[in-house]
């Protein structure tokens, strides 16, 4: 019995240390929590000089791409999605980000580039300001950033914590908007989970046109890991109210990004592995969500997203969750997903050409 007591004492101290650590992490996270008011709006700084929007042609091109903070190329899995990896090795990260930057540099004739999961000072992306780096690549573009992930210390996984994360969405444009606003989506996960998760938002920009109307461009990144769908539904209803109000004013409205759900009428498991798949399936968007005449452009033949339980292989689940929403006064001319084999990100870029009627 005497021999057992020292071990019990040591075990007790270890349990106490773990409890104190977890309590400290939660208290620190709560005190430092980035917590914008649901439904609130705030100005997003506009950087760079670009052309006046009044010179914009009626035909414009757009690209949307979730770049996975440069850390989710084809060799990677991710612990949140059932994998094991917390962050890519630094040489891999540099290779992925070089591929992302090179692709964007080679497509610098596109009018609007909507980026999701772009980091500015995060451990997972080696503290590189990716927003600034892409701004250097895109000469002659204006740029705005919307913060949606600001956590000083993400404690999971406990043996290899993710650490500091600071990232969001960014929109680059060949034209200078008169306004760029970050709009906070309503809804969040319960405390204390919410203090370590994203604060979802969309970035909306206004471009006055020669005909007196405005092009309202929205860059969105909607919630994931929302198994009940309640948070996502609240976000979608909030966005619907916004876009309907803008179209009612006579404006042109385009929303693009990573919706974390499939477009209406899309067969969500169209690209699933031959061997089947029993993991989490993204929900399909309600067909009657948009008002009459609105269109959901997407390329049905190429997946935009892959799951991250394992590195990319023939058994990886793929689907479409990156696409656009356009108002009835806009004509779709072309939509194409750039099939890059998921080399640099777990998402693929989607190119669209439209005409403002």
N, C-alpha and C positions, 0 to 999 in steps of 0.2 A: 504493500500500500504506500509506503514511504517513497518507493521508486516511481510510483504513478503520479504522485502529487506534483513534482516539478514539470512533468509533461502537461498536466492539466493547467498549471499556471501559465506555461508558455502558450498553450492553445488558447487560453482565455485572453492573454495579451494580444495574440494575433487576431482574434475575432474582434476585440475592441479596436485595434488599429484599422481593420477593414471598415468597421462601422463608422469610425471617426473620419476616415478618408472619404467614404461615400457621402456622409453628411456634409463634410467640408466642400466637396465638389458641388453638391446640390445648392448649398447656401451661397457659394461663390457664383454659381451660374444664375441663381435667382437675383442676386444683387446686381450683377453686371448684364442682365438680360436685355437684349435689343427687343423692344416691344412697341412697335408702332401701333397706333390706334386702328382697330378694324374699320375699313372703309375710308381711312384718311388719305390725303393727298399731300405731296410735297414736291417742290421744285427739284429737278435733276439738272445739274450743271451741264451746259452745252459747251463742248470744247472744239477748237479747230475752226478754220474758215472754209466754207464751201460755197457753192453757187446759190444765188437767190432762188427760192422755190417758185417764184413767178416765171422763171425760165424753164420750168419742168415741162417735158414733153408729155403728151397724153398717153404714151406707151412707156411703162416703167418695168424694171426688173427687180426682183427681190430674192434674197437667199436667207433661209433660216437654218440654224445649226446649233445643236447642243454639243459643245465641244468637250464635255466631261472633264473640265478643268485640266485637260492635257494628261490625265492619268488613267484613262480607261480604254486604251487601244486593244487590239485583238488578242494580245498575249495575257491580258489581265482578267481576273475575276474580282469580286468585291464583297466584303463581309456582310454588308446590309442586305445583299441579294442572295445570300446563301453561300457565298464564296469564302475565301480565307484572307485575301489581301486587303491591307489598309490603305497603302499608297504604292504607286509604282516605284521601282528602283530609279534613282536619279537619271541614269543614262537612258532608261526607257522613257521617262517623262520628257527629257530633252528631245528625244527622237520623235515622240508623238507631237509635242508642241511645234517642233520644226516642220513636221508634215502639215499640221493645221495652218501655220503661218504661211507656208509655201502655197498651199491651195488657195488661201484667201488672197495672197499677193498676185496669183495668176488669174484671179477673177475680179480684178479691181475695176472692171467696167460696169459692174452691177450697181444699180442706183441705191439700194437699201440692203444692209446686211444685219440680220437679227441674230444675236448670239446669246445662248443660255449657258449657265454653269461656267462663268468666266471668273477666275480668282484674281485678287489683287494683293493679298498678303496672307497666305495660308500655308500651313505646314505641309499639307498634302500636295501642294504644287511648288514646294521649295521656295516659298516667299517671293516668287516672281510676280510682278504686276503685269498680268497678261493683257489687261485692258489697255495699258499704256503701250505695251509692245505691239499689239495689233494696230493701235492708233498710229504708230510710227510706220507700219507697213502700208496703211491706207492713206497715202498722201492726198490732200484735197478733199477729204471727208470731214464732216462734223461727227462728233461722238458724244454719247450720253451713257451714263451708267446708273442702274437701279439696284440698290443693295437688297438682297433677300436672304443672306446667310451671314450672320455676325455673331459668332460664339467664341469667347476667349479660350475655352477649353472643352472639347468634346471628349468625354472620358472613355468612350467605347472604341474598340474592344478593350477590356480592362488591362490585358497584358501588353497591349500595344496601342495606346490611345491615339485617336486621330489628331487631337490637339487643337490649335487655333485654326478657325476657318473664317475667311472674309471674302465673300464673292457675291455674284448676282447676274444680272442680265445687262447686255450692252447693245446699243443700236448705233450703227455707222451709216452715214448718209452722204451722198454727193450734193445734197442741198442742206441749207441751214434752216432748221425749224424755228418758229417764233416762240415755241414753248415745248418743254420736255418735262413731263410730270410722272412721278412714281405714285401709283395707286395701290394701297394696301388691300389685299383680299380679306374678306371676313373669315372667321373660323380658324381653329387651331386645335392641336392635340391637347389632351389634359396635362396639367402640371403633375410631375416635373418633366415629363417627356418633351413638352413644347420648348423648354429652354435650350435644348440641344438640337432642335430641328429648324428648318427653314421658315422664314416669315414670307410667305408667297405674295408676289405682287405682279403687276404689269406696268410696263413703261409706255406711256402714250405721248406721241409727238404731233405737233400741228404744223402743216405746211400750207400757207396761203397761196392760192393759184391765181393765174391771170384772169380766170372767169369769175372771180369773186368767192368761189367756194374754197373749202379747205380739204386737204388730204389728212386724215387722222390715222396715224400708223401706230399699231399696238404690238409690243413684244411681250409675250406671256410665257410663264413657266408655272404650270399648275401642279397641284399636290400629287405626290406619290405616297405609297404605303398607307393609303386611306381605304381600308378594306370595306367599311360600311358605305362609303361613297358620300357621306353627309357633308364633309368638308368640301369635296370637289363640287358637289351640287351647289353649295352656297357660293363658291367662287364663280361658277358658270352663270348663275342668276345675277350676280353682281356685274359681271362683264356684259351680259345681255342688256341690262338696263342702260349701261354706258353706251354701247354701240348703237342701240335703237335710238337713243336720244341724239346722238351725233348724226345719224342718217336722217332723222326727222328735221334737222336743220338744213338739209340739202347737201351735207358733206359726203365725201368719199371715205369709206372706212375699210381698212385692211388690218386684220389681226393674224399674227403668225407666231409659231413657237412650238414648244414641247408641251402638249396638252396632257400628257400622261393618261390618255385614253384614246381609243380608236375613233376614227371619223364615223359619222352615221352610215349605216348600211354596209359597213366594211366587215368582212368575215375575219374576226380577230385572230383566228388560228390558221389563216391561209398559208402561212409560211412555217408552220410548226414542223418539227422533225418527223421523219417517216416512222421512227420508233415511238412516237407519241410524246406527250408532255403532261405532267401532273402538277406543275408548279402554279404560281399565281398568274392569272390571266388578266390583262387590262380590260376594263369594261368598254363597251361601245357607247358612244355618245347618243343621246336621244335624238331621233330624227326630227322631231317637232320642236327642237330647242330654238332654232333660228326662225325669225319671221319670214313671211312669204317673199320669195325672190332672192334671198341670201344663198350663197353657194359655199360649199366646203371643198376647195380644191386640194387634191392629193393625187399622187401617182400610185395606182393600185398594183403595179407590177414589181415594185422594188421595196423591200422593208426599210424602215428608217431607224429601227431600234432593235437591239439584241439584249437578251438577259445575261446576267453576270454571275450565275452560279459557278461557272467554269470559264477558262479561256475559250475563245471562239473555236468551235469545231462543228462537225456535221450534225451533232445533237443539240446545238444551241437554238433556243426558241427565238424567233424573230417576228416582228409585227410592225404596224404603222401607228405612230403616235405623234408624229411631227407633220404639221400641215397648216392650212390657212383658212380664214373665214373672210369673205369679201361681200360688200354691200351690193344691192341690185343694180346700182348705177355703174358698176365695174364689170367689164367683159374679160373673162379668162381667155388668154391666147395660148398659153403653154404652161405645163407643170411637169417637172421631172425631178426625181430623186437621183442624186449623183451617186452611183454605185462604186464606193471606194473600198468595199470589202471590210468595212469596220476597222480599217488599219489603224486609225488615230483616235477614234472615239467609239463609244457604244451607240452613237447616233450617226446618221448620215445626213448630209446637207440636202435641202430641198429648194430647187430653183423654180421661180414662177415669173411669168410675164403676163401683164394685164394691160388693159386699155381703160382709161378714165373717160367714160362717155358723157 
